[in-house]
Amino acid sequence: AAGVLDPAHLGFHGPGYPLMLALLAPLCGGDAWLAARVLSVLATGCAAWLGFRLVRRFAGPAVAVFALGGLLVNPTFLRYGIEAGTDAPALALSLAATLGLLAPATPWSLAGAGLAAALAVLTRYNAAFLLPAAALVILCRRGRLRGLAAYAAGLALPLGAWFVVSARMAGGAPPNQNYLNLAYELYGRDLPWDRFMDEVGHRFHSLPDVL
């Protein structure tokens, strides 16, 4: 909200989530914590609607209603709707990118799908799976080169801006410490995260170190 991107706060994800909170907080009386909870509820609702549309596209309305009901009673899905975190917004953006990719192929629909995918990646880096998956889908269609160009155009602005800002801010590629999440799963055992970071995490500096 102050126009400052602190690399220390962006080691595990891009600036997508903080930017969403900065935009939503003024509508919540300047309360960023309230904005985070409201964002999770809104994003979970959008994800449920998009998931319904995705299933309806392939299996019809009856199966889509059944799938929606299952989603709405899924404990993990409900928890992400309550927690203040990146999971629900990234899921909603990923589903929007998928639906855009599967819509009738036009330059605008593909560019919109690329934009949604880029925003999902900036919210959670593991959403990067959307990019190679989209490339495979587009390569199986006619007009693949034009399709790839349109999708890449949608990706380019958000991701390109983040790389430029990161290069000026941190002097290189965007910081990414998600290898520590893998280290925690492999070696953390029953340690709380903070204790793991103090006692074990400092040994790892890259994914090869973890492996």
Buried (B, 14 or more C-beta within 10 A) or exposed (E): EEEEBEEEEBEBBBBBBBBBBBEBBEEBEEBBEBBBBBBBEBBBBBBBEBBBBBBBEEEEEEEBEEBBEEBBEEEEBEBBBEBBBBBBBBBBBBBBBBBBBBBEBEBEBBBBBBBBBBBBBBBBBBBBEBBEBBBEBBEEEEEBEBBBBBBBBBBBEBBEEBEEBBEEBBEEEBBBBBBBBEBBEEBBEEBEEEEBBEEBBEEBEEEEEBE
